[in-house]
Amino acid sequence: MASHKLATLALLLALVGCVAHTCQASYGHPYPLSAPRKSTPPSVPALNYAYYYKTCKGAEKIVRDVVQAEIKRNRGIGAGLIRLFFHDCFVQGCDASVLLDKTQSSEQTEKFGLPNIGSLRGFEVIDKIKTKLEAKCKGVVSCADIVAYAGRDATYFLSNKKVYFEMPAGRYDGRISSANETLFNLPPPFADVAVLEAMFAAKGLSLDEMVTLSGAHTIGISHCSSFGDRLPRNASDPMAMNSRFAKSVTRKCKSGSSTVDQDIYTPNTLDNRYYKNVLNHEVLFTSDAALESSKTKYLVKQNLKPYVWEAKFKQAMRKMGGIGVKTKANGEIRKNCRLIN
């Protein structure tokens, strides 16, 4: 009972602190610092490759063409689409619940949760894809599959076509979306390895897959408020930013900019540079720096080897796409990705 009260108090304090500092982050939000209990994720229906070949031939090409055009216009959108896929799958499963503006409940939806509001991008891209697919084959392609395909295609184009993989489909769209669920399902930027491992394990993902998926932090931006706990630099902290990087980040945040590139070397390319940044103490979040711990450092070094991370990232993305999949029995094919039918 005492430990439960302490955890609750920790969450409340974190919430107050984040609200005061407009806490927004990539994968970030307040969360009790103790690791959540491990749970066995439920089994999910089998997904299939070339799922729409007979019912909506060319569906994947429509998704890919829109994603390519949007990334050509703004590569940051690609990073947003990968993150959208992650945030969708970790709350209620890969069911496009993150896209909903409202449901039959009076409660606010996931996109308005503290980890998501003001920081998730790509909703308009999904809308554009859905409109094209509805015009071609009405009521066939789910929004959940669109999010998964878009995450896959963003990976391909941001990696300069080096990371491609087939993405199975057959997901149905969910009808439930709760802002409150985002707080306890999305890993926070100040998590240690124990918390990260437990939160990924709860979704059926291994320690290795957690480290691998963290590599997506090689692209995109972060709000300065998301790593405020790391500045000013604490020289006595063995996982602190190196002094040069800390000065650079501090200068950028004080210049009036509210965001910083997550990877200062290859900010617009999906590659394995992130892992070198971890070892060089040039990462923004505590959760990134934590990967240098004795439990995960060997995986960080492994992912620096040529082609290793790319192969593992494909597999991890595919596996993540199978979390909490809905079927016709508990889902639907939405007409509009922002609203339930």
Beta strands, then each sheet from edge to edge (+ up, - down):
strand 1: 221-223
strand 2: 259-261
sheet 1: 1+ 2-
end
